[in-house]
Structures are given as structure tokens and as C-alpha cells.
């Protein structure tokens, strides 16, 4: 069960200088990564030309999701967000507390284009 059950609390990592991306799992079809952001940190604006990316917000009460084309959406714990193949996305932790989300991407291998 070691490769099927994950303690996200134990895997979480934070750095005052940079947001942290922690790999949770990878299969031949998808991968899951946890993003851990301190206040003010952000996940760069990007897209995956060959994959969908689902974000599940686990911790944080104030984030700003960049949905591309100048669109911004307030996000917080308990929300899920879908960026379909080729859709631009990113986010900033605009709150006073840490923000944590899981990104599940597939199919793999994924291509990431920074914008």
C-alpha cells in the first residue's frame, strides 16, 4: 500500500524564498504533485499543450488563480480547478497563511510551456 496511500502532511515542504513542488506519485498515465506556497509566492503562468491539469486546493483562504487572457479568479481551500489541454494557468497566494494544492496532470509525459 506504500505506493497507493500518501501522507500529504508529511510530504509538504515550504521555503521562504521559493514555492515548493513535491512529487506525490507518477504512473504511466498521470502524475500528482503538491504545491506548497508561502504568502506572496506564485506558480508561474504556463500551459500544458498535451495534458489536462486539475488543481485541488487543500489549504489556504486567499489565492488568485490566473486563468489566462487576463482572467483572475479568487480560490481557496475546498475548490477544484481544471485547466484543459493548452489552457493557460498559474496562481498567487494572496493570503496571510500558507496555500497548498495538489495538481493531477495527464496524460504523461507532460510538456510545460512557461509564459
C-alpha positions as CSV (number, residue, x, y, z in Angstrom):
1,X,0.0,0.0,0.0
2,X,3.1,2.2,0.3
3,X,2.7,3.3,-3.4
4,X,-1.1,3.9,-3.1
5,X,-1.6,5.9,0.2
6,X,0.2,9.2,0.8
7,X,0.5,11.3,3.9
8,X,0.3,14.8,2.4
9,X,1.1,16.5,5.7
10,X,4.4,14.5,5.9
11,X,5.2,15.3,2.2
12,X,4.6,19.0,2.5
13,X,7.7,21.3,2.2
14,X,7.9,25.1,2.5
15,X,10.7,27.5,1.6
16,X,10.6,31.2,2.4
17,X,12.3,32.0,-0.9
18,X,10.5,29.8,-3.5
19,X,7.3,27.8,-3.8
20,X,7.9,24.1,-3.4
21,X,6.7,21.4,-5.8
22,X,6.7,18.0,-4.2
23,X,6.1,14.9,-6.4
24,X,3.4,12.7,-4.8
25,X,3.2,9.9,-7.4
26,X,3.6,9.1,-11.1
27,X,2.1,6.3,-13.1
28,X,2.3,5.6,-16.9
29,X,-0.9,7.7,-17.3
30,X,-0.9,10.6,-14.7
31,X,1.2,12.3,-12.1
32,X,0.3,14.1,-8.9
33,X,2.3,16.9,-7.4
34,X,1.7,19.1,-4.3
35,X,2.5,22.8,-4.5
36,X,3.3,24.5,-1.2
37,X,3.3,28.3,-1.2
38,X,4.1,30.8,1.5
39,X,2.2,34.1,1.4
40,X,3.1,36.1,-1.7
41,X,4.6,33.2,-3.7
42,X,3.2,32.1,-7.0
43,X,3.1,29.3,-9.5
44,X,4.3,30.8,-12.8
45,X,1.9,31.3,-15.7
46,X,2.1,28.3,-18.0
47,X,0.2,25.8,-20.1
48,X,0.5,22.1,-21.0
49,X,-0.1,21.7,-24.7
50,X,-0.6,17.9,-24.3
51,X,-2.2,17.4,-20.9
52,X,-5.1,18.4,-18.6
53,X,-4.2,19.8,-15.2
54,X,-6.6,19.6,-12.2
55,X,-5.8,21.5,-9.1
56,X,-7.4,20.6,-5.8
57,X,-7.0,23.2,-3.1
58,X,-6.2,21.7,0.3
59,X,-5.1,24.6,2.5
60,X,-5.4,28.4,2.1
61,X,-8.1,31.0,2.3
62,X,-6.9,33.5,-0.3
63,X,-5.4,32.7,-3.7
64,X,-5.6,34.3,-7.1
65,X,-5.9,31.9,-10.0
66,X,-4.7,33.1,-13.3
67,X,-7.0,31.7,-16.0
68,X,-5.2,33.3,-18.9
69,X,-6.3,36.2,-21.2
70,X,-6.2,38.5,-18.2
71,X,-8.8,36.5,-16.2
72,X,-8.3,36.1,-12.5
73,X,-10.4,34.1,-10.1
74,X,-10.3,34.0,-6.2
75,X,-9.6,30.5,-5.0
76,X,-9.4,28.9,-1.5
77,X,-9.4,25.6,0.3
78,X,-12.1,23.2,-0.9
79,X,-12.1,24.3,-4.5
80,X,-11.0,22.3,-7.6
81,X,-9.9,24.0,-10.8
82,X,-9.5,22.5,-14.3
83,X,-7.1,23.7,-17.0
84,X,-7.8,21.7,-20.1
85,X,-5.0,20.9,-22.6
86,X,-3.4,24.1,-23.8
87,X,-5.2,26.4,-21.4
88,X,-3.0,29.0,-19.6
89,X,-2.9,28.9,-15.8
90,X,-1.0,29.9,-12.7
91,X,-1.7,31.3,-9.3
92,X,-0.5,33.6,-6.4
93,X,-1.0,33.1,-2.7
94,X,-2.6,36.4,-1.8
95,X,-3.4,35.5,1.8
96,X,-1.6,35.7,5.1
97,X,-1.3,31.9,5.5
98,X,0.2,29.1,3.5
99,X,-1.6,27.8,0.4
100,X,-1.4,24.1,-0.6
101,X,-2.9,22.4,-3.6
102,X,-2.5,19.1,-5.4
103,X,-2.1,19.1,-9.2
104,X,-3.1,16.0,-11.1
105,X,-1.9,16.0,-14.7
106,X,-2.3,13.6,-17.6
107,X,-1.5,12.1,-19.9
108,X,2.2,11.8,-19.2
109,X,4.8,12.7,-20.2
110,X,3.7,16.3,-19.9
111,X,5.1,19.3,-21.7
112,X,5.1,22.6,-19.8
113,X,5.4,25.9,-21.6
114,X,6.2,28.9,-19.3
115,X,4.6,32.1,-20.4
